[in-house]
């Protein structure tokens, strides 16, 4: 999104309200996906390790310190 588009959204009440709704929808979707991933890793697959960082994280992006052995365990099912 460029400056012109952002200016248009921020200066129009209807567009701004729609943008806020979209941001909230996206945030809730990210949170629900993280909860489901956490549930799968801990409850369903019993993946060893502490996965709490997945649900405690704030923001859209995450960089996990995943080791090669962790990935192998996820692939073969532990």
N, C-alpha and C positions, 0 to 999 in steps of 0.2 A: 504494500500500500504506500502510495507516495504522499507528499505533504498536501497536495491539492485535495486528494480524496479524504484525507484525515480532517482537513479543515472543513470540508463540506459536511462530513458526519458530525463533527463537534459543534457546528453552528446551525444545525437543523434539529429541532427537538424530536421529530419523528424518527429520523435516521439515527440519532443518538440513542433513543430508547430501544430501537431495534438492535443496534450494535451492543448495548449493554445486555440485552436478553441473550444474544448470540454468545457473548463472552461467558455468561453464567452457564449456559447450556454446555459449552465446551469444557468449562471447569468441572462441572458435575460429571460429565462423561469421563474425563481423565481420572477423577477420584474413584468412580465406580469401576473402571478398568483396573486401576491399581489394587483395589480391594479384591477383585476377582483373581488377579494374578497371585496376590498374596495367599488367598484361600487355596488356589490350586497347588502352589508350591508347598504350603505347610500342611494342609488337611488332606488333600487328594493324593498328591505324589510323595508326601513325606520327605521332601528334599532336605538334606542335611544343611545346617547353617542357620544363621539369623537373617531373616528376610524383612524385618520390621522397617528397614529404611525405605522400602517400597511404599508403604502407607504413610510414613512420616514425612516424606518428601513434599516440598511445596514448589510449584512451578511446573512448566510444561516439559522440561528436558531433564534427563538424568544420565549421569555417567557412573556406572557401577564398576567397582573394582573386581571384576569377574576373572577368576583364574581359569586356566585351561581345564583343570580337573573339574571345576564346577560346571563348565559347559558340557564336558563328556558325561557327567552324571545326569544332567538334564536330558541329553540326547538319548542315552541308553536306559533311562529310567531308574538310575541309582542303584 
